[in-house]
């Protein structure tokens, strides 16, 4: 089984597309993030800012506190697409 390299959305460089892998349900922010569109498989991108941080989630731009980004685990979108295409072969 091939493992994806995942990291916190807080660690993502700006303007890099990522795919949400999971949300830490033990975090107080997980339910709020789900309500505004953060779900497994969704494309996200950190746009700008220190605190708050502008994040594109699907087709919406959302201002989030940096501490909220810690509970979102992502992988680089290109890596996710490459692994999906390999799995389909």
C-alpha positions as CSV (number, residue, x, y, z in Angstrom):
1,X,0.0,0.0,0.0
2,X,1.3,3.4,-0.9
3,X,1.1,6.1,1.7
4,X,0.4,9.7,0.9
5,X,2.6,12.4,2.4
6,X,0.2,14.4,4.5
7,X,0.7,17.6,6.4
8,X,-1.3,20.2,8.2
9,X,-2.9,22.9,6.0
10,X,-1.1,25.4,8.2
11,X,2.2,24.1,6.8
12,X,1.1,24.5,3.2
13,X,2.9,27.1,1.0
14,X,0.7,29.8,-0.4
15,X,-0.9,29.3,-3.8
16,X,-0.4,25.5,-3.9
17,X,-3.4,23.3,-4.5
18,X,-4.0,20.6,-1.9
19,X,-6.6,17.9,-1.3
20,X,-8.2,17.4,2.1
21,X,-7.3,14.0,3.5
22,X,-9.0,14.3,6.9
23,X,-10.1,16.6,9.7
24,X,-9.1,16.0,13.3
25,X,-12.5,15.4,14.9
26,X,-11.0,15.9,18.4
27,X,-10.4,19.6,17.5
28,X,-13.0,22.1,18.5
29,X,-12.9,23.6,15.0
30,X,-13.7,20.4,13.0
31,X,-17.5,20.8,13.0
32,X,-17.2,24.5,12.0
33,X,-14.9,23.7,9.2
34,X,-17.2,21.0,7.9
35,X,-20.1,23.4,7.9
36,X,-18.2,25.9,5.7
37,X,-17.2,23.2,3.2
38,X,-14.1,21.4,4.4
39,X,-14.6,17.7,3.7
40,X,-12.4,14.8,2.6
41,X,-11.5,15.1,-1.1
42,X,-12.1,18.8,-1.4
43,X,-9.5,21.0,-3.1
44,X,-8.1,23.8,-0.9
45,X,-5.5,26.5,-1.3
46,X,-3.9,28.9,1.2
47,X,-4.1,32.3,-0.6
48,X,-2.6,34.9,1.8
49,X,-2.3,36.2,5.3
50,X,-0.8,35.4,8.7
51,X,-3.9,35.5,11.0
52,X,-6.5,35.4,9.7
53,X,-5.5,33.4,6.6
54,X,-7.4,33.5,3.4
55,X,-8.2,30.0,2.1
56,X,-9.9,28.9,-1.1
57,X,-12.2,25.9,-0.4
58,X,-13.8,24.7,-3.6
59,X,-15.0,27.9,-5.2
60,X,-15.3,30.0,-2.0
61,X,-12.7,32.2,-0.2
62,X,-12.8,32.0,3.6
63,X,-10.9,33.8,6.2
64,X,-9.8,31.4,9.0
65,X,-7.7,31.7,12.1
66,X,-4.3,30.0,11.8
67,X,-5.2,27.7,14.7
68,X,-8.1,26.3,12.7
69,X,-5.8,25.1,9.9
70,X,-4.0,22.8,12.2
71,X,-6.8,20.2,12.3
72,X,-7.0,20.0,8.5
73,X,-4.7,17.2,7.0
74,X,-3.9,17.6,3.3
75,X,-1.8,16.2,0.6
76,X,-0.4,18.0,-2.4
77,X,-3.1,17.9,-5.2
78,X,-0.6,16.8,-7.9
79,X,0.5,13.9,-5.7
80,X,-3.2,12.9,-5.0
81,X,-3.9,13.0,-8.8
82,X,-0.8,10.9,-9.6
83,X,-1.7,8.3,-7.0
84,X,-5.3,8.1,-8.2
85,X,-4.3,7.6,-11.8
86,X,-1.8,4.8,-10.8
87,X,-4.5,3.1,-8.8
88,X,-6.8,3.1,-11.8
89,X,-4.3,1.2,-14.0
